């Protein structure tokens, strides 16, 4: 699998996790109709399925995914809640993405 495809899966999984959680949030916390909660639950199921298409093992995929989740959460908060990331958010997000790249894409030797 190419790095481009792998990163695309991480982004898609992140959008499903954050989007599904957001729909549940809107239903449960903000009194939106039950359909929001049901849609959120369905999207969260997709979030659970999408990472299975990665080539690495579970622990590595989910550890690396954490970096993508951090960055996507900051972007989501900025786009939907209007909370602009500050310089520390940006630094932390960059660090998390570096960690993701090291965990997921560093060349490994087999023993």
C-alpha positions as a LaTeX table, in Angstrom:
\begin{tabular}{lrrr}
\hline
Residue & $x$ (\AA) & $y$ (\AA) & $z$ (\AA) \\
\hline
Unk1 & 0.00 & 0.00 & 0.00 \\
Unk2 & 1.30 & 3.44 & $-0.84$ \\
Unk3 & 1.88 & 6.06 & 1.83 \\
Unk4 & $-0.68$ & 8.25 & 0.05 \\
Unk5 & $-3.36$ & 5.54 & 0.36 \\
Unk6 & $-2.43$ & 4.86 & 3.97 \\
Unk7 & $-2.63$ & 8.54 & 4.93 \\
Unk8 & $-5.96$ & 8.76 & 3.11 \\
Unk9 & $-7.28$ & 5.92 & 5.25 \\
Unk10 & $-6.08$ & 7.71 & 8.38 \\
Unk11 & $-7.85$ & 10.91 & 7.32 \\
Unk12 & $-11.05$ & 9.04 & 6.45 \\
Unk13 & $-11.01$ & 7.17 & 9.76 \\
Unk14 & $-10.41$ & 10.42 & 11.62 \\
Unk15 & $-13.29$ & 12.18 & 9.91 \\
Unk16 & $-15.56$ & 9.25 & 10.75 \\
Unk17 & $-14.49$ & 9.17 & 14.39 \\
Unk18 & $-14.74$ & 12.91 & 14.93 \\
Unk19 & $-17.85$ & 13.31 & 12.77 \\
Unk20 & $-19.63$ & 10.39 & 14.38 \\
Unk21 & $-18.72$ & 11.63 & 17.84 \\
Unk22 & $-19.90$ & 15.11 & 16.89 \\
Unk23 & $-23.30$ & 13.81 & 15.79 \\
Unk24 & $-23.68$ & 11.91 & 19.07 \\
Unk25 & $-22.63$ & 15.08 & 20.92 \\
Unk26 & $-25.25$ & 17.13 & 19.09 \\
Unk27 & $-27.95$ & 14.57 & 19.90 \\
Unk28 & $-27.05$ & 13.91 & 23.51 \\
Unk29 & $-25.76$ & 17.27 & 24.69 \\
Unk30 & $-27.57$ & 19.71 & 22.49 \\
Unk31 & $-30.96$ & 18.04 & 22.21 \\
Unk32 & $-30.94$ & 17.34 & 18.50 \\
Unk33 & $-33.25$ & 14.57 & 17.21 \\
Unk34 & $-32.42$ & 10.91 & 17.86 \\
Unk35 & $-31.55$ & 10.57 & 14.16 \\
Unk36 & $-28.34$ & 12.49 & 14.91 \\
Unk37 & $-27.36$ & 9.91 & 17.51 \\
Unk38 & $-28.17$ & 7.01 & 15.21 \\
Unk39 & $-26.24$ & 8.57 & 12.32 \\
Unk40 & $-23.33$ & 9.23 & 14.67 \\
Unk41 & $-23.33$ & 5.61 & 15.83 \\
Unk42 & $-23.34$ & 4.36 & 12.23 \\
Unk43 & $-20.45$ & 6.63 & 11.32 \\
Unk44 & $-18.52$ & 5.44 & 14.38 \\
Unk45 & $-18.96$ & 1.86 & 13.17 \\
Unk46 & $-17.32$ & 2.91 & 9.90 \\
Unk47 & $-14.48$ & 4.39 & 11.94 \\
Unk48 & $-13.93$ & 0.95 & 13.44 \\
Unk49 & $-13.83$ & $-0.72$ & 10.03 \\
Unk50 & $-11.69$ & 1.71 & 8.00 \\
Unk51 & $-8.38$ & 1.14 & 9.88 \\
Unk52 & $-8.60$ & $-2.59$ & 9.13 \\
Unk53 & $-7.57$ & $-1.74$ & 5.57 \\
Unk54 & $-4.13$ & $-0.58$ & 6.75 \\
Unk55 & $-1.33$ & $-3.06$ & 6.15 \\
Unk56 & 0.31 & $-2.76$ & 9.60 \\
Unk57 & $-0.82$ & $-4.55$ & 12.75 \\
Unk58 & $-3.49$ & $-3.18$ & 15.09 \\
Unk59 & $-1.20$ & $-1.63$ & 17.71 \\
Unk60 & 0.92 & 0.23 & 15.19 \\
Unk61 & $-2.08$ & 1.49 & 13.21 \\
Unk62 & $-3.90$ & 2.81 & 16.27 \\
Unk63 & $-0.77$ & 4.31 & 17.80 \\
Unk64 & 0.01 & 6.14 & 14.57 \\
Unk65 & $-3.63$ & 7.14 & 14.11 \\
Unk66 & $-3.44$ & 9.11 & 17.34 \\
Unk67 & $-1.30$ & 11.75 & 15.62 \\
Unk68 & $-3.80$ & 12.16 & 12.81 \\
Unk69 & $-6.68$ & 12.34 & 15.30 \\
Unk70 & $-5.00$ & 15.19 & 17.19 \\
Unk71 & $-4.52$ & 17.28 & 14.06 \\
Unk72 & $-7.98$ & 16.56 & 12.66 \\
Unk73 & $-9.58$ & 17.42 & 16.02 \\
Unk74 & $-7.88$ & 20.80 & 16.03 \\
Unk75 & $-8.98$ & 21.47 & 12.45 \\
Unk76 & $-12.55$ & 20.32 & 13.22 \\
Unk77 & $-12.72$ & 22.58 & 16.26 \\
Unk78 & $-11.49$ & 25.51 & 14.20 \\
Unk79 & $-13.88$ & 24.86 & 11.30 \\
Unk80 & $-17.03$ & 24.06 & 13.27 \\
Unk81 & $-16.59$ & 25.70 & 16.66 \\
Unk82 & $-14.53$ & 28.67 & 15.54 \\
Unk83 & $-11.72$ & 27.95 & 18.01 \\
Unk84 & $-8.52$ & 28.76 & 16.15 \\
Unk85 & $-5.52$ & 26.64 & 17.12 \\
Unk86 & $-2.83$ & 28.65 & 18.88 \\
Unk87 & 0.90 & 28.19 & 18.37 \\
Unk88 & 1.08 & 25.48 & 21.04 \\
Unk89 & $-1.73$ & 23.54 & 19.37 \\
Unk90 & 0.15 & 23.80 & 16.09 \\
Unk91 & 3.45 & 22.72 & 17.66 \\
Unk92 & 1.77 & 19.82 & 19.45 \\
Unk93 & $-0.02$ & 18.77 & 16.28 \\
Unk94 & 3.22 & 18.86 & 14.31 \\
Unk95 & 4.96 & 16.75 & 16.95 \\
Unk96 & 2.13 & 14.24 & 16.86 \\
Unk97 & 2.34 & 13.99 & 13.06 \\
Unk98 & 6.09 & 13.40 & 13.25 \\
Unk99 & 5.37 & 10.62 & 15.73 \\
Unk100 & 2.79 & 9.17 & 13.36 \\
Unk101 & 5.27 & 9.13 & 10.47 \\
Unk102 & 7.96 & 7.49 & 12.59 \\
Unk103 & 5.61 & 4.83 & 13.95 \\
Unk104 & 3.90 & 4.00 & 10.69 \\
Unk105 & 6.37 & 4.63 & 7.89 \\
Unk106 & 9.91 & 4.27 & 9.23 \\
Unk107 & 11.84 & 1.59 & 7.37 \\
Unk108 & 12.14 & $-1.55$ & 9.44 \\
Unk109 & 14.49 & $-4.46$ & 9.15 \\
Unk110 & 13.31 & $-7.98$ & 9.70 \\
Unk111 & 15.16 & $-10.18$ & 12.11 \\
\hline
\end{tabular}
